[in-house]
């Protein structure tokens, strides 16, 4: 049976809120410590489709937005 620590769930939710709170255009995304460079027009499209900041990563849209 999988053990779930309540403290871990609350910590993860707090981090998700911290990522979703800022305006999308004010975020910089890193992978393995390297700043990712995205096509501006792809970022502009994402900002107005109604998804939250986390969805940019979890949906895989970040891969399509790379230069």
N, C-alpha and C positions, 0 to 999 in steps of 0.2 A: 504494500500500500504506500502511496506517495505521501510524504510528510510535507505539510504546508505550514510555514511560519507566518503568522499574522503580521509580524513586524516587517517581513520581506514584502508582503503584498502592499502594505501601507507605504513603504519606502518607494516601491515601484510606481504606485499611483501618484505619489508626490512628485517624482521625477517626470512622469508623463504630463502632469499639470504644468510643470515648469517649462517643458518643451512646447506645449500647446498654447501657452499664454502669450508669448510675444507675437508680433506681427510676422507673418511668414517671410517677408522681404528682409527682416532684421536678423534672420538666422544664417549661420554658416555651418555647413555640414562637413564632417571629417570622417574618413575611413582609414583605419590603421594609422592615425595621427597625421594624415595628409589631407589638406583642404581640397574638397572636390570643387571643380569648376563646371558650372552648368550653363547651358545656353539660356540667355536671358528670356527669350520668347517662350521657352518651356516653363521656366519659373513663373512668368507672368500668367500663363494659361492655368497652371495649378492653383495659383493664389485665388482665383475667382471661381473655382468649381465647387466650393462649399465643403471640402474635406478639411480635417484638421491637420496640423503640422506633422503629427506622427504618421498620418496616412501617407504622406509623401514617401516615407521610408518603408512602412509595412506593406504598402501596395506594390512596391517595386518600381514606382514611377521615377525614382531618383536615377535608376539605371538608364532610362530612356532620355533623361534630361541632360546627361553628360555631354560635354563637347567631344 
